[in-house]
Amino acid sequence: MAGFIGGNVLKRFRLEVDWPNRMTYWEAGPDRDDRDLDIVELILRPEPDGSFTVAGVATRNGRATVDGVEAGDRLVQVGSLQAAGTPMGEIEDALRGSPGDMRRLVLDREGRGVTIEARVTRFP
């Protein structure tokens, strides 16, 4: 992945959809918290069974920001939080922290368990 757009991009907006007239109305709310981008940035794809597949890892200066995680891995746990059946927002919150903090990720890679210690990174 060369970049990402996380759920935080629209976090400060309220959206109303007028289906019959094919219109959307956007109302800006308070400014976002800049610490919202201090995160272990995995690009996750929710699956129909409630699990999450890693679609990619954010890069900085051409390098993945999380070593050892591969596209196609299934996220099993973030710390003690079980990923399956957990709302995406709670998983994102578990991946957040202060730059330099570590998060333990448990992944399933083709039926094999993989544990990664991932560092929280500040994204501009």
N, C-alpha and C positions, 0 to 999 in steps of 0.2 A: 504494500500500500504506500502510495506517495503522500497521502494525506487522509484526513477523516473529517466527518461531520458527526458530532455526537449529539445526543438528545439535549445537551445543554444549550445548543445554538438557539433554540426557540423557547427556552425555559422561561424567559421573562415576558413572553407574549401570551395573550389570551386569544384564542381563535374561535370564531363563530362561522359556521358554514350554512349558507342559504342555498340548499340543493335546488329548489324549483327555479331560482333565478340565476343559478350558476355563479354565485358570488361568494367571496370569503371576506371576512372583516377581521382585521388584526388590531389588537389593542396592546400597546407597550405597557409593561409593568415596571416595577423598580429595577434598578441596575442589577446585573448578575454579580455573584461573588467570584472574584478572580481566582480564588483557590479552587473553584469548581474544576479547573483543568489540571490540578495536581493529582495524577492518577496513574495506575498501571494501565496503559492504553491498549487494550485488546479490542479488536473489532469483532463483536459477537453477533452471530445469527441465531435468533430464536427458532427452535424446531417445533413442529406440531405436538410432539410428546412432552413439551415443557422443558427440554434440555437446551443447551446452548453449544453451538459449534463455533470454533475460532475461525473467522473468515480471513483474518490477517492481524498483523501487529503494526502499530504506528512506527514510522521511521523518523530518525533525525540525522541529518548529514549523511544520508545513504545507509545508515545502520539501523537494524531493528532495536527498539527501545527495551525489549524484553527478550533476553537470550533463552533459547531452549524451547520456545513455544512455536508450534508449526500450524499452518493453515490446515484445517481438517481435524485438529484435536478437539475433543469434547471437554468442556469445563465441568468438572465434578464438584470442586470446592474452592472457595476463597476463604482462607483461614478455617474457621469452624462452620462457615455458612455453606450449606448444601445448595448447589446451583439449580438442580432440577426442580421445577415448580415454583421457583422464587421469581418475583417480578424483576424485570431488567433494571429498574431504578435501584432496587436493593443491592443488586450485584454491583452496579456502578458505584454505589456508596461504599461497599466493602472494598472496592479497588482504590478508592480515594485515600488521601492522607497527606502528610507533609513530605516535600521532596526529600528523598533519601530513606524514608520508611520502607520496610520490607513487607511484602505480602506473600504468604505461602499459597501457591496454586497447585491443586491436584487436578491432573488431566487424565483423560483416557485416550490413548493413542493406539488405535487398532487392537483394542482389547487388553492393552498393557497399561498399568498405572505409572504415571510420571509425575514427580513432585518437583516444582520449580520455585526457587526463591526469587521473587521479582521486586525490583526497586520502583517506588513511586517517583515519577518524573514530572517536572513542571513543563507544561506546554504553553507557549505564548498565545 
